């Protein structure tokens, strides 16, 4: 089973050649986001020391789907 969530990048800060990225769960500011807000109304993901090449793919104020899939 896969759980799909939707987060917005609120910070992508370069620190010593890598980035710290913070994302927050979307709010109900659109019809689609209201559906996600219903199931994950609050939350934050922070990634530290993100590779610079990967960090370039993550833009502040952009929304992203985050899929949660079990390893086994």
Beta strands, then each sheet from edge to edge (+ up, - down):
strand 1: 2-15
strand 2: 18-25
strand 3: 44-50
strand 4: 63-69
sheet 1: 3+ 2- 1+ 4-
end
